[in-house]
Each structure stands twice: as structure tokens, then as C-alpha cells.
């Protein structure tokens, strides 16, 4: 530990890391949305428990601490839960747009 740094220095470093994490979380969320679109086209479920187990196992194997494996798992459970929520919302919005488009097409045909 560098004793020359004071609490404000350490907090500034944490702020920098937080910003990087935020950028990475949003990048991950964008990838999840892309995967969600693929799942939707292939009629695959959003929730795939086996994939999540693989993620947790890989991260626990790579974890060098100081976070415990249980802590890493809890953090990623939350991240993955938010990714699933985002995918679900995106899929629901896409389904609504599709229904609206279908309804408009039917109305236009009736009017002709």
C-alpha cells in the first residue's frame, strides 16, 4: 500500500475505476441486446441457466481475489439479472412494434 497517498487520492482512483466499470457494463449490456436479438430470431429463451453456470464457474476459476468467489458470483448474478431484464424489455418492445405493424398493414388492406 502506498502510504504517501491520502484518502482523497484513493477515492479519485476509485472514481476512475467506477467510470471504467460503468463503460464496460454498458458495453456488456449492448452485447446482451445483440444476443437477445439473435435469440429472438431463433426463438430461443432469454434465460439459459446452463450458460449462467458456465459464466460463474469461469469467473470463479479466474478470480484471484481479494473478492471471494461468493462475492464475485453475487456481483455477476446481479449483472446477468439486469442483462436478462434488458433483453426481456427489448424483446417486448420489438414484439409490440411487430404487432402494431401487422395491425396497420391489416387496416390499410381493409381500406383498399
Buried (B, 14 or more C-beta within 10 A) or exposed (E): EEEEEEEEEEEEEEEEEEEEEEEEEEEBBEEBBEBBBEBBEEEEEBEEEEEBEEBBEEBBEEBEEEEEBEEBBEEBEEBBEBBBEBBEEBBEEEEEEEEEEEEEEEEEEEEE
